[in-house]
Amino acid sequence: MRRKNKLKNNKGVTLVEVLVATALLAVATTPILSALVSSARIEAKSRIRQETTSITQDVMEELKAESLETSFAALQTATEAYEFGGLTVQPTDISDVTISTADGVIMNTGYHAVISNVKDSYTIEITATLDDSYGDGGNGYEAFSSSGSKLAQNFRYRITVSLYRDGSDEAFSELTGTKLERKIISY
């Protein structure tokens, strides 16, 4: 008999109680889920930023390791894929390569190149200009031997490596630097 009374008094959980518990659970978990989604977005953006920064740094290091003339001549005359700044560059992806000169200046005054299809979604623009504030109006500084004969002339270039996401006019990552180059002269 006692058992029957217990079963009669056991009403269970009402629908209202279930709805209130569900609402409380939703209110408690919504900020946590929002934080997780936000964290995933930030991590993805950070990963892309790190990758693009790494690409621009590798290209800048490549430009600083070789003479600018050698690097841009290789871009200008490429007939097959080759490594440039840690990237495999296809000749069909290279455009707008120019090497500028000026009267009275013994070094090239500027370099420019555009490389598209970098990692399938980026374009790199490289610009190097002769720094006319270095030395005598861009003519650099002269180096002489102990006997007074001119040996070399030093020049400084300002280099900018800009990485654009394909279809965008705003640089996603940009790195600037300077590079000294020496033109060997024997008098």
N, CA and C atoms as a LAMMPS dump frame, in Angstrom:
ITEM: TIMESTEP
0
ITEM: NUMBER OF ATOMS
561
ITEM: BOX BOUNDS ff ff ff
-5.0000000000000000e+02 5.0000000000000000e+02
-5.0000000000000000e+02 5.0000000000000000e+02
-5.0000000000000000e+02 5.0000000000000000e+02
ITEM: ATOMS id mol type element x y z
1 1 1 N 0.804 -1.179 0
2 1 2 C 0 0 0
3 1 3 C 0.865 1.269 0
4 2 1 N 1.877 1.22 0.788
5 2 2 C 2.77 2.377 0.815
6 2 3 C 3.365 2.669 -0.567
7 3 1 N 3.663 1.639 -1.232
8 3 2 C 4.259 1.794 -2.548
9 3 3 C 3.303 2.491 -3.499
10 4 1 N 2.053 2.173 -3.423
11 4 2 C 1.056 2.808 -4.288
12 4 3 C 0.936 4.296 -3.973
13 5 1 N 1.039 4.668 -2.717
14 5 2 C 0.961 6.082 -2.339
15 5 3 C 2.158 6.869 -2.876
16 6 1 N 3.32 6.242 -2.823
17 6 2 C 4.508 6.912 -3.366
18 6 3 C 4.361 7.176 -4.857
19 7 1 N 3.832 6.202 -5.561
20 7 2 C 3.654 6.382 -7.01
21 7 3 C 2.627 7.467 -7.311
22 8 1 N 1.594 7.584 -6.495
23 8 2 C 0.578 8.612 -6.721
24 8 3 C 1.124 10.014 -6.465
25 9 1 N 2.032 10.16 -5.473
26 9 2 C 2.578 11.471 -5.134
27 9 3 C 3.74 11.89 -6.049
28 10 1 N 4.313 10.997 -6.8
29 10 2 C 5.433 11.299 -7.705
30 10 3 C 4.878 11.88 -8.996
31 11 1 N 4.871 13.182 -9.067
32 11 2 C 4.295 13.849 -10.239
33 11 3 C 5.31 14.035 -11.349
34 12 1 N 6.615 13.974 -11.096
35 12 2 C 7.635 14.175 -12.108
36 12 3 C 7.922 15.652 -12.305
37 13 1 N 8.495 15.978 -13.438
38 13 2 C 8.9 17.348 -13.755
39 13 3 C 7.857 17.933 -14.681
40 14 1 N 7.421 19.138 -14.372
41 14 2 C 6.397 19.762 -15.221
42 14 3 C 7.055 20.4 -16.442
43 15 1 N 6.272 20.667 -17.418
44 15 2 C 6.742 21.298 -18.647
45 15 3 C 7.324 22.681 -18.356
46 16 1 N 6.751 23.411 -17.462
47 16 2 C 7.246 24.739 -17.1
48 16 3 C 8.641 24.631 -16.497
49 17 1 N 8.872 23.651 -15.652
50 17 2 C 10.191 23.462 -15.052
51 17 3 C 11.235 23.131 -16.114
52 18 1 N 10.857 22.307 -17.086
53 18 2 C 11.772 21.965 -18.185
54 18 3 C 12.108 23.203 -19.006
55 19 1 N 11.111 24.018 -19.3
56 19 2 C 11.34 25.239 -20.084
57 19 3 C 12.225 26.232 -19.328
58 20 1 N 12.012 26.381 -18.037
59 20 2 C 12.842 27.29 -17.234
60 20 3 C 14.282 26.792 -17.189
61 21 1 N 14.487 25.501 -17.01
62 21 2 C 15.838 24.927 -16.967
63 21 3 C 16.533 25.107 -18.321
64 22 1 N 15.808 24.906 -19.401
65 22 2 C 16.373 25.079 -20.74
66 22 3 C 16.753 26.539 -20.981
67 23 1 N 15.935 27.457 -20.557
68 23 2 C 16.223 28.882 -20.719
69 23 3 C 17.459 29.278 -19.914
70 24 1 N 17.548 28.79 -18.684
71 24 2 C 18.726 29.085 -17.871
72 24 3 C 19.999 28.518 -18.495
73 25 1 N 19.905 27.315 -19.024
74 25 2 C 21.062 26.704 -19.689
75 25 3 C 21.472 27.516 -20.926
76 26 1 N 20.494 27.982 -21.694
77 26 2 C 20.788 28.791 -22.886
78 26 3 C 21.447 30.112 -22.504
79 27 1 N 20.942 30.749 -21.458
80 27 2 C 21.509 32.023 -21.01
81 27 3 C 22.942 31.822 -20.52
82 28 1 N 23.199 30.713 -19.869
83 28 2 C 24.538 30.457 -19.328
84 28 3 C 25.541 30.069 -20.411
85 29 1 N 25.103 29.34 -21.43
86 29 2 C 26.061 28.857 -22.446
87 29 3 C 26.249 29.826 -23.61
88 30 1 N 25.354 30.747 -23.856
89 30 2 C 25.48 31.674 -24.984
90 30 3 C 26.774 32.493 -24.926
91 31 1 N 27.146 33.101 -23.805
92 31 2 C 28.412 33.849 -23.775
93 31 3 C 29.632 32.951 -23.996
94 32 1 N 29.569 31.751 -23.493
95 32 2 C 30.696 30.825 -23.673
96 32 3 C 30.851 30.471 -25.148
97 33 1 N 29.748 30.125 -25.803
98 33 2 C 29.806 29.798 -27.233
99 33 3 C 30.234 31.011 -28.061
100 34 1 N 29.74 32.186 -27.688
101 34 2 C 30.128 33.408 -28.392
102 34 3 C 31.629 33.649 -28.268
103 35 1 N 32.158 33.435 -27.075
104 35 2 C 33.599 33.605 -26.858
105 35 3 C 34.401 32.595 -27.676
106 36 1 N 33.925 31.37 -27.774
107 36 2 C 34.62 30.355 -28.568
108 36 3 C 34.635 30.71 -30.052
109 37 1 N 33.515 31.178 -30.568
110 37 2 C 33.437 31.57 -31.977
111 37 3 C 34.341 32.769 -32.241
112 38 1 N 34.297 33.748 -31.357
113 38 2 C 35.156 34.925 -31.499
114 38 3 C 36.629 34.541 -31.445
115 39 1 N 36.966 33.669 -30.547
116 39 2 C 38.349 33.194 -30.421
117 39 3 C 38.808 32.48 -31.696
118 40 1 N 37.943 31.68 -32.289
119 40 2 C 38.291 30.975 -33.527
120 40 3 C 38.523 31.959 -34.671
121 41 1 N 37.703 33.006 -34.75
122 41 2 C 37.878 34.034 -35.791
123 41 3 C 39.198 34.776 -35.611
124 42 1 N 39.486 35.172 -34.39
125 42 2 C 40.732 35.895 -34.106
126 42 3 C 41.939 35.024 -34.426
127 43 1 N 41.865 33.743 -34.079
128 43 2 C 42.968 32.813 -34.351
129 43 3 C 43.181 32.658 -35.851
130 44 1 N 42.104 32.577 -36.625
131 44 2 C 42.223 32.443 -38.079
132 44 3 C 42.851 33.702 -38.69
133 45 1 N 42.409 34.883 -38.235
134 45 2 C 42.995 36.132 -38.731
135 45 3 C 44.47 36.228 -38.352
136 46 1 N 44.781 35.81 -37.14
137 46 2 C 46.168 35.843 -36.671
138 46 3 C 47.05 34.913 -37.5
139 47 1 N 46.528 33.754 -37.837
140 47 2 C 47.287 32.795 -38.65
141 47 3 C 47.557 33.367 -40.036
142 48 1 N 46.562 34.009 -40.632
143 48 2 C 46.735 34.626 -41.953
144 48 3 C 47.731 35.779 -41.864
145 49 1 N 47.622 36.609 -40.83
146 49 2 C 48.545 37.736 -40.659
147 49 3 C 49.978 37.236 -40.5
148 50 1 N 50.151 36.162 -39.731
149 50 2 C 51.488 35.602 -39.518
150 50 3 C 52.05 35.05 -40.826
151 51 1 N 51.213 34.377 -41.617
152 51 2 C 51.664 33.834 -42.894
153 51 3 C 52.067 34.939 -43.861
154 52 1 N 51.25 35.99 -43.954
155 52 2 C 51.554 37.077 -44.887
156 52 3 C 52.776 37.871 -44.442
157 53 1 N 52.929 38.054 -43.139
158 53 2 C 54.121 38.735 -42.635
159 53 3 C 55.37 37.921 -42.941
160 54 1 N 55.258 36.623 -42.787
161 54 2 C 56.382 35.738 -43.091
162 54 3 C 56.765 35.815 -44.572
163 55 1 N 55.765 35.871 -45.444
164 55 2 C 56.032 35.977 -46.886
165 55 3 C 56.774 37.279 -47.187
166 56 1 N 56.272 38.413 -46.654
167 56 2 C 56.921 39.693 -46.939
168 56 3 C 58.334 39.738 -46.359
169 57 1 N 58.535 39.154 -45.179
170 57 2 C 59.882 39.122 -44.594
171 57 3 C 60.825 38.272 -45.442
172 58 1 N 60.353 37.128 -45.934
173 58 2 C 61.197 36.263 -46.768
174 58 3 C 61.599 36.962 -48.062
175 59 1 N 60.656 37.684 -48.676
176 59 2 C 60.966 38.417 -49.907
177 59 3 C 61.974 39.534 -49.608
178 60 1 N 61.778 40.25 -48.504
179 60 2 C 62.713 41.315 -48.132
180 60 3 C 64.111 40.741 -47.896
181 61 1 N 64.203 39.615 -47.205
182 61 2 C 65.506 38.983 -46.958
183 61 3 C 66.166 38.556 -48.265
184 62 1 N 65.386 38.067 -49.198
185 62 2 C 65.92 37.691 -50.516
186 62 3 C 66.506 38.913 -51.22
187 63 1 N 65.783 40.03 -51.145
188 63 2 C 66.264 41.26 -51.791
189 63 3 C 67.537 41.782 -51.13
190 64 1 N 67.632 41.613 -49.822
191 64 2 C 68.82 42.084 -49.112
192 64 3 C 70.008 41.149 -49.297
193 65 1 N 69.755 39.889 -49.579
194 65 2 C 70.843 38.907 -49.731
195 65 3 C 71.556 39.051 -51.078
196 66 1 N 70.831 39.396 -52.108
197 66 2 C 71.396 39.547 -53.452
198 66 3 C 71.422 41.019 -53.823
199 67 1 N 72.166 41.356 -54.841
200 67 2 C 72.095 42.739 -55.326
201 67 3 C 70.719 42.932 -55.961
202 68 1 N 70.204 44.136 -55.877
203 68 2 C 68.895 44.418 -56.463
204 68 3 C 68.915 44.182 -57.966
205 69 1 N 70.017 44.55 -58.584
206 69 2 C 70.144 44.36 -60.035
207 69 3 C 70.017 42.884 -60.401
208 70 1 N 70.678 42.017 -59.637
209 70 2 C 70.61 40.577 -59.893
210 70 3 C 69.197 40.043 -59.662
211 71 1 N 68.582 40.442 -58.55
212 71 2 C 67.239 39.959 -58.221
213 71 3 C 66.216 40.371 -59.276
214 72 1 N 66.247 41.641 -59.67
215 72 2 C 65.248 42.113 -60.63
216 72 3 C 65.544 41.624 -62.045
217 73 1 N 66.804 41.445 -62.388
218 73 2 C 67.129 40.868 -63.698
219 73 3 C 66.604 39.438 -63.768
220 74 1 N 66.696 38.694 -62.66
221 74 2 C 66.165 37.322 -62.634
222 74 3 C 64.648 37.332 -62.805
223 75 1 N 63.978 38.275 -62.177
224 75 2 C 62.525 38.385 -62.347
225 75 3 C 62.174 38.776 -63.78
226 76 1 N 62.991 39.661 -64.353
227 76 2 C 62.716 40.179 -65.693
228 76 3 C 62.92 39.118 -66.772
229 77 1 N 63.864 38.22 -66.571
230 77 2 C 64.22 37.265 -67.63
231 77 3 C 63.795 35.826 -67.313
232 78 1 N 62.961 35.64 -66.299
233 78 2 C 62.567 34.275 -65.9
234 78 3 C 61.844 33.553 -67.036
235 79 1 N 62.282 32.321 -67.297
236 79 2 C 61.627 31.493 -68.315
237 79 3 C 61.053 30.209 -67.713
238 80 1 N 61.421 29.921 -66.472
239 80 2 C 60.872 28.751 -65.78
240 80 3 C 60.74 29.066 -64.296
241 81 1 N 60.016 28.222 -63.589
242 81 2 C 59.782 28.442 -62.163
243 81 3 C 61.101 28.446 -61.396
244 82 1 N 61.197 29.324 -60.416
245 82 2 C 62.385 29.357 -59.571
246 82 3 C 62.008 29.853 -58.185
247 83 1 N 62.904 29.65 -57.233
248 83 2 C 62.68 30.056 -55.849
249 83 3 C 63.053 31.53 -55.672
250 84 1 N 62.159 32.271 -55.065
251 84 2 C 62.409 33.674 -54.77
252 84 3 C 61.75 33.977 -53.433
253 85 1 N 62.547 34.277 -52.436
254 85 2 C 62.013 34.603 -51.12
255 85 3 C 61.216 33.474 -50.506
256 86 1 N 61.65 32.247 -50.73
257 86 2 C 60.943 31.1 -50.172
258 86 3 C 59.695 30.706 -50.952
259 87 1 N 59.435 31.385 -52.055
260 87 2 C 58.261 31.095 -52.879
261 87 3 C 58.698 30.518 -54.21
262 88 1 N 57.896 29.642 -54.75
263 88 2 C 58.133 29.163 -56.105
264 88 3 C 57.379 30.099 -57.039
265 89 1 N 58.13 30.828 -57.851
266 89 2 C 57.547 31.846 -58.725
267 89 3 C 57.512 31.327 -60.159
268 90 1 N 56.343 31.417 -60.777
269 90 2 C 56.172 31.027 -62.176
270 90 3 C 56.379 32.272 -63.049
271 91 1 N 57.041 32.137 -64.187
272 91 2 C 57.264 33.305 -65.058
273 91 3 C 55.966 34.003 -65.464
274 92 1 N 54.889 33.239 -65.613
275 92 2 C 53.614 33.84 -66.022
276 92 3 C 52.992 34.693 -64.916
277 93 1 N 53.479 34.544 -63.678
278 93 2 C 52.95 35.318 -62.558
279 93 3 C 53.711 36.626 -62.336
280 94 1 N 54.774 36.85 -63.104
281 94 2 C 55.615 38.037 -62.939
282 94 3 C 55.202 39.082 -63.97
283 95 1 N 54.963 40.311 -63.513
284 95 2 C 54.581 41.367 -64.449
285 95 3 C 55.166 42.693 -63.998
286 96 1 N 55.127 43.645 -64.892
287 96 2 C 55.483 45.028 -64.59
288 96 3 C 56.876 45.16 -63.959
289 97 1 N 57.845 44.404 -64.486
290 97 2 C 59.207 44.515 -63.972
291 97 3 C 59.895 45.656 -64.7
292 98 1 N 60.342 46.652 -63.929
293 98 2 C 61.053 47.776 -64.526
294 98 3 C 62.316 48.061 -63.725
295 99 1 N 63.343 48.443 -64.451
296 99 2 C 64.599 48.88 -63.843
297 99 3 C 64.868 50.27 -64.405
298 100 1 N 64.838 51.267 -63.519
299 100 2 C 64.955 52.665 -63.946
300 100 3 C 66.387 53.167 -63.83
301 101 1 N 66.736 54.054 -64.747
302 101 2 C 68.051 54.698 -64.724
303 101 3 C 67.869 56.203 -64.878
304 102 1 N 68.931 56.946 -64.604
305 102 2 C 68.882 58.401 -64.782
306 102 3 C 70.257 58.881 -65.222
307 103 1 N 70.271 59.956 -65.974
308 103 2 C 71.547 60.545 -66.416
309 103 3 C 72.358 61.011 -65.217
310 104 1 N 73.622 60.761 -65.248
311 104 2 C 74.521 61.24 -64.213
312 104 3 C 74.571 60.388 -62.963
313 105 1 N 73.752 59.338 -62.875
314 105 2 C 73.756 58.443 -61.717
315 105 3 C 74.257 57.089 -62.204
316 106 1 N 75.315 56.587 -61.573
317 106 2 C 75.93 55.358 -62.091
318 106 3 C 75.206 54.091 -61.654
319 107 1 N 74.282 54.201 -60.7
320 107 2 C 73.492 53.045 -60.272
321 107 3 C 72.085 53.176 -60.836
322 108 1 N 71.373 52.067 -60.905
323 108 2 C 69.966 52.126 -61.289
324 108 3 C 69.214 52.909 -60.216
325 109 1 N 68.283 53.747 -60.645
326 109 2 C 67.599 54.622 -59.697
327 109 3 C 66.365 53.981 -59.08
328 110 1 N 65.855 52.934 -59.676
329 110 2 C 64.673 52.297 -59.106
330 110 3 C 64.387 50.943 -59.72
331 111 1 N 63.638 50.159 -58.962
332 111 2 C 63.228 48.82 -59.39
333 111 3 C 61.769 48.642 -59.004
334 112 1 N 61.066 47.884 -59.827
335 112 2 C 59.66 47.611 -59.516
336 112 3 C 59.285 46.268 -60.125
337 113 1 N 58.484 45.481 -59.395
338 113 2 C 57.982 44.208 -59.925
339 113 3 C 56.693 43.837 -59.21
340 114 1 N 55.857 43.096 -59.911
341 114 2 C 54.617 42.57 -59.34
342 114 3 C 54.611 41.063 -59.571
343 115 1 N 54.342 40.317 -58.507
344 115 2 C 54.252 38.851 -58.598
345 115 3 C 52.859 38.467 -58.123
346 116 1 N 52.083 37.833 -58.999
347 116 2 C 50.72 37.44 -58.634
348 116 3 C 50.66 35.94 -58.341
349 117 1 N 49.498 35.476 -57.936
350 117 2 C 49.255 34.065 -57.603
351 117 3 C 50.183 33.552 -56.51
352 118 1 N 50.566 34.402 -55.579
353 118 2 C 51.398 33.973 -54.465
354 118 3 C 50.501 33.231 -53.488
355 119 1 N 50.826 31.988 -53.214
356 119 2 C 50.005 31.131 -52.334
357 119 3 C 48.554 31.131 -52.793
358 120 1 N 48.326 31.26 -54.097
359 120 2 C 47.014 31.192 -54.753
360 120 3 C 46.056 32.353 -54.472
361 121 1 N 46.408 33.279 -53.566
362 121 2 C 45.44 34.34 -53.295
363 121 3 C 46.059 35.699 -53.002
364 122 1 N 47.352 35.849 -53.225
365 122 2 C 48.011 37.112 -52.91
366 122 3 C 48.812 37.631 -54.105
367 123 1 N 49.056 38.931 -54.094
368 123 2 C 49.917 39.585 -55.066
369 123 3 C 50.957 40.38 -54.29
370 124 1 N 52.22 40.262 -54.713
371 124 2 C 53.297 41.006 -54.067
372 124 3 C 53.764 42.099 -55.015
373 125 1 N 53.9 43.297 -54.476
374 125 2 C 54.469 44.407 -55.238
375 125 3 C 55.768 44.806 -54.546
376 126 1 N 56.842 44.874 -55.315
377 126 2 C 58.158 45.209 -54.777
378 126 3 C 58.621 46.506 -55.428
379 127 1 N 59.019 47.465 -54.606
380 127 2 C 59.531 48.732 -55.107
381 127 3 C 60.825 49.054 -54.371
382 128 1 N 61.843 49.429 -55.123
383 128 2 C 63.107 49.875 -54.529
384 128 3 C 63.516 51.155 -55.244
385 129 1 N 63.723 52.207 -54.478
386 129 2 C 64.12 53.486 -55.07
387 129 3 C 65.415 53.972 -54.44
388 130 1 N 66.219 54.613 -55.249
389 130 2 C 67.474 55.177 -54.775
390 130 3 C 67.167 56.288 -53.778
391 131 1 N 67.775 56.212 -52.631
392 131 2 C 67.547 57.188 -51.557
393 131 3 C 68.379 58.428 -51.854
394 132 1 N 67.712 59.484 -52.316
395 132 2 C 68.464 60.687 -52.706
396 132 3 C 68.905 61.522 -51.507
397 133 1 N 68.528 61.112 -50.301
398 133 2 C 69.013 61.833 -49.121
399 133 3 C 70.333 61.245 -48.628
400 134 1 N 70.782 60.18 -49.251
401 134 2 C 72.008 59.499 -48.838
402 134 3 C 73.152 59.973 -49.73
403 135 1 N 74.093 60.652 -49.165
404 135 2 C 75.233 61.124 -49.954
405 135 3 C 74.915 62.386 -50.718
406 136 1 N 75.489 62.509 -51.888
407 136 2 C 75.379 63.702 -52.717
408 136 3 C 74.223 63.547 -53.701
409 137 1 N 73.013 63.874 -53.268
410 137 2 C 71.861 63.837 -54.155
411 137 3 C 71.601 62.477 -54.774
412 138 1 N 71.778 61.438 -54.019
413 138 2 C 71.532 60.092 -54.528
414 138 3 C 72.755 59.444 -55.124
415 139 1 N 73.838 60.183 -55.243
416 139 2 C 75.065 59.618 -55.8
417 139 3 C 75.887 58.881 -54.753
418 140 1 N 75.351 58.742 -53.561
419 140 2 C 75.999 57.929 -52.543
420 140 3 C 77.28 58.531 -52.01
421 141 1 N 78.045 57.69 -51.339
422 141 2 C 79.336 58.08 -50.769
423 141 3 C 80.439 57.325 -51.477
424 142 1 N 81.51 58.023 -51.706
425 142 2 C 82.636 57.412 -52.412
426 142 3 C 83.604 56.783 -51.417
427 143 1 N 84.221 55.682 -51.815
428 143 2 C 85.24 55.017 -51
429 143 3 C 86.561 55.108 -51.748
430 144 1 N 87.619 55.523 -51.053
431 144 2 C 88.914 55.711 -51.684
432 144 3 C 89.947 54.783 -51.054
433 145 1 N 90.947 54.46 -51.819
434 145 2 C 92.064 53.667 -51.283
435 145 3 C 93.006 54.6 -50.523
436 146 1 N 93.993 54.02 -49.862
437 146 2 C 94.956 54.835 -49.106
438 146 3 C 95.771 55.735 -50.036
439 147 1 N 95.903 55.331 -51.297
440 147 2 C 96.665 56.161 -52.237
441 147 3 C 95.799 57.269 -52.84
442 148 1 N 94.505 57.256 -52.496
443 148 2 C 93.641 58.325 -52.978
444 148 3 C 92.836 57.97 -54.214
445 149 1 N 93.03 56.763 -54.765
446 149 2 C 92.232 56.404 -55.942
447 149 3 C 90.848 55.907 -55.519
448 150 1 N 89.871 56.24 -56.337
449 150 2 C 88.484 55.884 -56.033
450 150 3 C 88.278 54.395 -56.275
451 151 1 N 87.757 53.703 -55.257
452 151 2 C 87.534 52.259 -55.369
453 151 3 C 86.075 51.902 -55.608
454 152 1 N 85.192 52.572 -54.9
455 152 2 C 83.78 52.19 -54.969
456 152 3 C 82.904 53.37 -54.598
457 153 1 N 81.646 53.206 -54.881
458 153 2 C 80.664 54.196 -54.496
459 153 3 C 79.511 53.447 -53.829
460 154 1 N 79.108 53.894 -52.628
461 154 2 C 78.035 53.246 -51.876
462 154 3 C 76.72 53.978 -52.092
463 155 1 N 75.665 53.216 -52.251
464 155 2 C 74.329 53.76 -52.473
465 155 3 C 73.368 53.119 -51.491
466 156 1 N 72.281 53.828 -51.166
467 156 2 C 71.258 53.263 -50.298
468 156 3 C 69.922 53.281 -51.036
469 157 1 N 69.235 52.16 -50.969
470 157 2 C 67.91 52.038 -51.572
471 157 3 C 66.863 51.901 -50.475
472 158 1 N 65.713 52.465 -50.714
473 158 2 C 64.541 52.242 -49.864
474 158 3 C 63.704 51.166 -50.541
475 159 1 N 63.441 50.107 -49.814
476 159 2 C 62.702 48.97 -50.38
477 159 3 C 61.359 48.841 -49.675
478 160 1 N 60.311 48.631 -50.461
479 160 2 C 58.986 48.365 -49.911
480 160 3 C 58.464 47.075 -50.543
481 161 1 N 58.065 46.145 -49.695
482 161 2 C 57.439 44.908 -50.148
483 161 3 C 56.005 44.945 -49.626
484 162 1 N 55.039 44.979 -50.543
485 162 2 C 53.623 45.046 -50.172
486 162 3 C 52.929 43.782 -50.642
487 163 1 N 52.107 43.215 -49.78
488 163 2 C 51.366 42.007 -50.122
489 163 3 C 49.884 42.344 -50.105
490 164 1 N 49.223 42.091 -51.23
491 164 2 C 47.801 42.389 -51.373
492 164 3 C 47.031 41.084 -51.507
493 165 1 N 45.849 41.058 -50.946
494 165 2 C 44.949 39.939 -51.197
495 165 3 C 44.385 40.187 -52.587
496 166 1 N 44.326 39.148 -53.423
497 166 2 C 43.867 39.327 -54.803
498 166 3 C 42.532 40.065 -54.835
499 167 1 N 42.471 41.082 -55.685
500 167 2 C 41.26 41.867 -55.847
501 167 3 C 41.169 43.061 -54.907
502 168 1 N 42.147 43.256 -54.035
503 168 2 C 42.114 44.361 -53.082
504 168 3 C 43.177 45.397 -53.436
505 169 1 N 42.861 46.664 -53.191
506 169 2 C 43.822 47.743 -53.422
507 169 3 C 44.572 48.112 -52.154
508 170 1 N 44.168 47.553 -51.018
509 170 2 C 44.795 47.879 -49.738
510 170 3 C 45.797 46.793 -49.36
511 171 1 N 47.007 47.218 -48.999
512 171 2 C 48.056 46.256 -48.63
513 171 3 C 47.644 45.505 -47.369
514 172 1 N 47.71 44.187 -47.439
515 172 2 C 47.392 43.337 -46.292
516 172 3 C 48.583 43.258 -45.353
517 173 1 N 49.766 43.286 -45.937
518 173 2 C 50.997 43.275 -45.158
519 173 3 C 52.021 44.099 -45.925
520 174 1 N 52.759 44.933 -45.218
521 174 2 C 53.743 45.774 -45.893
522 174 3 C 54.982 45.886 -45.013
523 175 1 N 56.127 45.812 -45.66
524 175 2 C 57.393 45.885 -44.949
525 175 3 C 58.308 46.834 -45.708
526 176 1 N 58.934 47.748 -44.989
527 176 2 C 59.876 48.668 -45.618
528 176 3 C 61.249 48.489 -44.983
529 177 1 N 62.263 48.794 -45.744
530 177 2 C 63.622 48.674 -45.236
531 177 3 C 64.585 49.402 -46.152
532 178 1 N 65.841 49.372 -45.786
533 178 2 C 66.867 49.98 -46.617
534 178 3 C 67.939 48.952 -46.921
535 179 1 N 68.641 49.203 -47.991
536 179 2 C 69.715 48.315 -48.402
537 179 3 C 70.839 49.158 -48.978
538 180 1 N 72.045 48.874 -48.5
539 180 2 C 73.216 49.538 -49.07
540 180 3 C 73.772 48.674 -50.183
541 181 1 N 74.128 49.298 -51.284
542 181 2 C 74.777 48.576 -52.379
543 181 3 C 76.024 49.358 -52.768
544 182 1 N 76.985 48.617 -53.234
545 182 2 C 78.254 49.231 -53.595
546 182 3 C 78.534 48.957 -55.073
547 183 1 N 78.892 50.009 -55.76
548 183 2 C 79.312 49.894 -57.161
549 183 3 C 80.831 49.988 -57.156
550 184 1 N 81.473 48.926 -57.616
551 184 2 C 82.938 48.882 -57.642
552 184 3 C 83.431 49.697 -58.828
553 185 1 N 84.345 50.598 -58.53
554 185 2 C 84.916 51.481 -59.548
555 185 3 C 86.433 51.465 -59.367
556 186 1 N 87.132 51.39 -60.432
557 186 2 C 88.609 51.477 -60.353
558 186 3 C 89.071 52.663 -61.154
559 187 1 N 89.733 53.581 -60.526
560 187 2 C 90.304 54.751 -61.213
561 187 3 C 91.812 54.669 -61.152
